Amino acid sequence: MSALSEKTRSLVHAFYQSREALEVCDVLENECGVEVLSCEGWSPTQMERIRFAALKLAQEKTMSLESAIELAQTDWRDLLMSAGFGNELNAHAKWAESHAY
């Protein structure tokens, strides 16, 4: 399991109802975590870029959260590109700022 940053947790709660938000947090921790994505040593804040990408694609209905996480598990760089976070290191933070969390 890989802990979520406070920003990630807040963003999830902004997008999902309480029970579903808890489930989404659990999925992000367990299926989109440092161990699964081979990002050992990364902090919860460093994982935000990947997790925000999955949340963005799910919110925009570009793909389901499950599909976004599967893409991350295959190659998280492809997920970043799909979400528009691949070319700018702070694109995920700018996107999150535009959503109340």
C-alpha positions in Angstrom: 0.0 0.0 0.0 1.1 3.5 -0.8 -0.2 6.5 1.1 -2.0 9.3 -0.6 -1.0 12.9 -0.2 -3.5 15.2 1.4 -4.1 17.0 -1.9 -4.9 13.7 -3.6 -7.3 12.7 -0.8 -9.0 16.1 -1.0 -9.3 16.0 -4.8 -10.9 12.5 -4.6 -13.4 13.8 -2.0 -14.2 16.8 -4.3 -15.0 14.4 -7.1 -16.8 11.5 -5.4 -19.4 11.0 -2.6 -18.1 9.9 0.8 -18.4 6.1 0.4 -17.2 6.1 -3.2 -14.4 8.5 -2.3 -13.1 6.0 0.3 -13.2 3.2 -2.3 -11.3 5.4 -4.8 -8.7 6.3 -2.2 -8.2 2.6 -1.5 -7.9 1.8 -5.2 -5.3 4.6 -5.7 -3.3 3.4 -2.7 -3.3 -0.2 -3.6 -3.4 -0.4 -7.4 -1.7 2.9 -8.2 1.0 2.9 -5.6 4.7 3.0 -5.6 5.2 -0.8 -5.4 2.8 -1.6 -8.3 4.2 1.2 -10.5 7.8 0.5 -9.7 8.2 4.0 -8.2 9.9 2.8 -5.0 11.1 5.6 -2.8 8.6 8.1 -4.2 6.7 10.2 -1.7 3.0 10.7 -1.7 3.5 14.1 -3.2 5.7 12.7 -6.0 2.9 10.2 -6.8 0.4 13.0 -7.3 1.3 13.5 -11.0 0.3 9.9 -11.8 -2.7 9.7 -9.5 -4.0 13.1 -10.7 -3.7 11.9 -14.3 -5.9 8.9 -13.6 -8.4 11.1 -11.8 -8.5 13.6 -14.6 -9.1 11.0 -17.3 -11.9 9.5 -15.2 -13.5 12.9 -14.5 -13.4 13.9 -18.1 -14.9 10.5 -19.0 -12.0 9.9 -21.4 -11.6 6.5 -19.7 -12.8 4.8 -16.5 -10.6 5.1 -13.4 -10.0 1.3 -13.7 -8.7 1.7 -17.3 -6.6 4.7 -16.3 -5.0 2.7 -13.5 -4.4 -0.3 -15.9 -2.7 2.1 -18.3 -0.5 3.4 -15.4 0.4 -0.2 -14.5 1.4 -0.9 -18.1 3.4 2.4 -18.4 2.6 5.4 -16.3 4.3 7.7 -18.8 1.6 6.8 -21.3 -1.0 7.8 -18.7 0.7 11.2 -18.2 0.7 11.8 -21.9 -3.0 10.9 -22.2 -3.9 13.3 -19.4 -1.8 16.1 -20.9 0.7 16.0 -18.0 3.6 14.5 -19.9 5.4 17.6 -21.1 5.2 19.9 -18.1 6.1 18.9 -14.6 3.5 21.1 -13.0 0.6 20.6 -15.3 -1.0 18.2 -12.8 -0.8 20.8 -10.1 -2.3 23.5 -12.3 -5.1 21.2 -13.2 -5.8 20.3 -9.6 -5.8 24.0 -8.6 -8.7 24.6 -11.1 -10.8 22.0 -9.2 -11.9 22.8 -5.6 -10.1 20.6 -3.2 
